């Protein structure tokens, strides 16, 4: 195996790890949105904060993934 082949394989492994991380964050955001839909008005502020946090985490993960593959 050549060095460049190993580097390509390592980059591909990292790429798939980042994709899985993004999927997990997306699922967490989706769950928060589902909770939001199912909750009453009284819990709106708590859920709003949770959704905003999940959305922010997803955005940061996307930025991180993009920066690693530039």
C-alpha positions as CSV (number, residue, x, y, z in Angstrom):
1,X,0.0,0.0,0.0
2,X,1.4,3.4,-1.0
3,X,1.5,6.3,1.4
4,X,-1.0,8.2,-0.7
5,X,-3.4,5.2,-0.7
6,X,-3.2,5.1,3.1
7,X,-3.8,8.9,3.3
8,X,-6.8,8.5,1.0
9,X,-8.2,5.6,3.1
10,X,-7.6,7.6,6.3
11,X,-9.4,10.6,4.8
12,X,-12.3,8.4,3.7
13,X,-12.6,6.9,7.2
14,X,-12.7,10.4,8.7
15,X,-15.2,11.5,6.1
16,X,-17.6,8.6,7.1
17,X,-17.1,9.4,10.8
18,X,-18.1,13.0,10.2
19,X,-21.1,11.8,8.2
20,X,-22.2,9.6,11.0
21,X,-21.7,12.4,13.5
22,X,-23.9,14.7,11.3
23,X,-26.6,12.0,11.1
24,X,-26.6,11.7,14.9
25,X,-26.9,15.4,15.3
26,X,-29.7,15.5,12.7
27,X,-31.6,12.8,14.5
28,X,-31.3,14.7,17.8
29,X,-32.6,17.8,16.1
30,X,-35.5,15.8,14.6
31,X,-36.4,14.3,18.0
32,X,-36.5,17.8,19.6
33,X,-38.7,19.0,16.8
34,X,-41.0,16.0,17.3
35,X,-41.2,16.8,21.0
36,X,-41.9,20.4,20.2
37,X,-44.8,19.4,18.0
38,X,-46.2,17.1,20.7
39,X,-45.8,19.4,23.7
40,X,-48.3,22.0,25.1
41,X,-47.8,25.8,25.2
42,X,-46.5,25.6,28.7
43,X,-43.4,23.7,27.7
44,X,-42.7,25.9,24.7
45,X,-39.8,27.9,26.2
46,X,-38.0,24.8,27.5
47,X,-38.3,23.0,24.2
48,X,-37.4,26.1,22.2
49,X,-34.1,26.2,24.1
50,X,-33.5,22.5,23.4
51,X,-34.3,22.8,19.7
52,X,-32.1,25.9,19.4
53,X,-29.2,24.0,21.1
54,X,-29.7,21.0,18.9
55,X,-29.8,23.1,15.7
56,X,-26.7,25.0,16.8
57,X,-24.8,21.7,17.4
58,X,-25.8,20.4,14.0
59,X,-24.6,23.7,12.4
60,X,-21.3,23.5,14.2
61,X,-20.8,19.9,13.2
62,X,-21.5,20.7,9.6
63,X,-19.0,23.6,9.7
64,X,-16.4,21.3,11.3
65,X,-16.9,18.6,8.7
66,X,-16.6,21.1,5.9
67,X,-13.4,22.6,7.3
68,X,-11.8,19.2,7.6
69,X,-12.3,18.4,3.9
70,X,-11.3,21.7,2.3
